[in-house]
Amino acid sequence: MANLIINSLDYARIKKCINDARQFKSISGIDAEKLMKELDSAKVVTPEEIPANVVTMNSIVRLSFMNNQTQVQFQIVYPDQANIKENKISIFSPIATALIGYKVKDEIEWIVPAGLTKLKIDEIVYQPEASGHYNL
């Protein structure tokens, strides 16, 4: 597993979202555990210390599926802001869980309905911390 990095604000907010979702049973136990495992394996730093090449909450990420070179772009958001028509996906989605804390050029294995696939982070189009937006 790569050395994941997450900022302390994202860490606290995601954990709160998980706890709230568990209380309202709007996240499966398996998905909650996967996300908690990702969070707990990450190095937690202040928002100002986040490198500009790391995927954080509210980042707009462009990635490629390695098996067919298809490229997609979306923003990772909190569950209440998710809107697929606006390419905003919830941190609770498996792909967002897989990407949070990783860096540009990292390759991540991800299980899709058709089986295991590899993703590569091509670019972070927007990262709040790199833009000086530390409280998003």
Beta strands, then each sheet from edge to edge (+ up, - down):
strand 1: 5-7
strand 2: 43-45
strand 3: 60-65
strand 4: 71-77
strand 5: 88-90
strand 6: 107-112
strand 7: 115-126
sheet 1: 1+ 2+
sheet 2: 5+ 4+ 3- 7+ 6-
end
